[in-house]
Amino acid sequence: MKLRNKILTGIGGMIVLGIVSVMVVTAYDSPCPTISPADPGGETMRALVPRCYGVANLRIERVPKPVPKEGQVLIKIHAASINPAEWYRISGQPYVIRLAGGIGAPADTRAGYDMSGVIEAVGPGVTRFKPGDEVFGGAGGALAEYALAREQGGIVLKPSTLTFEEAAGVPIAAVTALEGLRDNGHLAPGQKVLINGASGGVGTYAVQIAKALGAEVTAVCSTRNVEMVRSIGADHVIDYTRSDFTQGEVKYDLILDNVGNHGYLAMVDVTRPGGRIVSVGGQKSNPWLGPISRVIVSRPLAGLFTDVELPFFVATIGKEDMEFLAQLANEGKLRTVIDRRYPLEKTGEALEYLGGGRARGKVIVTVH
Ligand SMILES: NC(=O)c1ccc[n+]([C@@H]2O[C@H](COP(=O)([O-])OP(=O)(O)OC[C@H]3O[C@@H](n4cnc5c(N)ncnc54)[C@H](OP(=O)(O)O)[C@@H]3O)[C@@H](O)[C@H]2O)c1
């Protein structure tokens, strides 16, 4: 064998060995501790603590009640909501997310983000909020009795038109819908938008936000959700159990794809030239890469064959977008479709349900 071939074979072998090693390491599950940690003493609270991967392993523990530092507020949580992101992080799947989230077990033992509640205390320098303010938005570790948030982060005053449970559903799902339609989809009044997966968390807000932005909305959902998506404003509904929207005659200016169950080029066929297909989510079927494989492989490949823009984005929960959504709610243009409510102790069951992919609007966890 020539030296060049030997070197190439060696490099190839090392790459394969590297990939196999990463696969073995990321798929490893550390054993779950069987004994609850001792009561930490001092002021404590109940919190959901993921100490190992798997939603069935989630337990409530007593942990120290947090104290707000400079620029932070302490929120007494009334309700939280869960998103596929929590399912991914707590189940530890697809395995690739463990490279950032922790090998063997979650590195961050806090859980939850979306919440609504009341400001209990403020840290030094805080001027935007005061104790007693009702707020909603994002706070790391929201699946607990109390959580800290940055004063300048994605929390705002709760609109009086929303209950605590309704408000808790909003942050990730509605901001994703807003950023998908407005910032990545460039949706303009009068345009035709199709929302694939219109009955889930993101979809139910997307239908309402697209209407508020002045668009003509076509919602794609299954038979049992047709009336619900009509009730929140969809102009047209396609029941995916009866027809495939990629085979239709209508051309859309924008497709917001929350499901990822159609090939990009099939969707291009029903998008007008120069239009956009915004990818929000995808299928869980690949245990190693999950929806990421579609975004990093299929999307750039499809982009070689079309002038339709194919953006993908990850939502950022900031106070400006939360203010925008609070304003829509105050104007009666945004509400939360609540599917199920679970107490904090049953969050594992809530995540099992959400992970099944059939949620109808939002799944809420009630805390106080
Ligand atoms: N990029 C980001 O920043 C970002 C942020 C949030 C979420 N996401 C992703 O976006 C996706 C949607 O999130 P979500 O919170 O809306 O999830 P979800 O609430 O779990 O979505 C469930 C809904 O999807 C519908 N659905 C399932 N299969 C469908 C199909 N073939 N066609 C049409 N609808 C279908 C279900 O309706 P039926 O039961 O009637 O089928 C159900 O109502 C997830 O993949 C999530 O990871 C991404």
The ligand as an ORCA input file, in Angstrom:
! r2SCAN-3c Opt
* xyz 0 1
  N     -36.798     26.578     17.036
  C     -37.197     26.899     18.262
  O     -36.708     27.842     18.897
  C     -38.315     26.096     18.883
  C     -38.995     26.590     19.993
  C     -40.076     25.865     20.477
  C     -40.412     24.632     19.904
  N     -39.666     24.166     18.871
  C     -40.015     22.899     18.215
  O     -41.206     23.117     17.487
  C     -41.951     21.924     17.435
  C     -43.370     22.219     17.883
  O     -43.359     22.614     19.261
  P     -44.726     22.612     20.068
  O     -44.452     23.168     21.408
  O     -45.799     23.213     19.235
  O     -44.974     21.023     20.176
  P     -46.274     20.255     20.630
  O     -47.176     21.164     21.373
  O     -45.822     19.010     21.297
  O     -46.973     19.851     19.224
  C     -47.964     18.902     19.267
  C     -48.930     19.131     18.122
  O     -48.340     18.710     16.884
  C     -49.399     18.234     16.072
  N     -48.949     17.320     15.048
  C     -48.326     16.139     15.214
  N     -48.100     15.545     14.023
  C     -48.608     16.380     13.075
  C     -48.693     16.342     11.650
  N     -48.210     15.312     10.967
  N     -49.236     17.390     11.011
  C     -49.740     18.443     11.693
  N     -49.717     18.526     13.046
  C     -49.145     17.509     13.727
  C     -50.290     17.498     17.062
  O     -51.620     17.469     16.554
  P     -52.357     16.046     16.340
  O     -52.372     15.361     17.662
  O     -53.704     16.438     15.869
  O     -51.561     15.331     15.303
  C     -50.210     18.351     18.322
  O     -51.300     19.249     18.446
  C     -41.215     20.913     18.296
  O     -40.436     20.110     17.437
  C     -40.297     21.758     19.163
  O     -39.125     21.083     19.557
  C     -38.638     24.860     18.343
*
